[in-house]
């Protein structure tokens, strides 16, 4: 029987894996010029960071020594970079 702690860890693992994969796919679908126009790291830079983050979460888990920075990088992309690039790619104002 699975313990409560094991169940919580499994939920965290699959949630971190799904969110990191979603962030990577989103980063790859956004136009590269939007990153530069928003004053963010380039598209290949974010793709590399998120790809490495996905690999770390998959192999080591989100609660490992390298897993926590990987999850933090994913959160930074989703709450800072994605809205800026998304606003520019749709032609909206970014303020």
C-alpha angles and dihedrals in degrees: 000000000000116000123231090248091052091049092051091049091050091051091049091047096051093041092051091046093050095045093047092049090049091050091050093050090046091050091051093050096051117091114259094228090062092065092054093043090052091050094243133130113288124272094253089050093054092042090054093047093048094042090053090045091054091050093049093048091047096048103031106021131241095276096055127106091265096028095071094055088046091055091045091052089052091050091049090053093048099046101034114019101033096054091047095048093040092053092051096045091055092048094246126140116266107215 
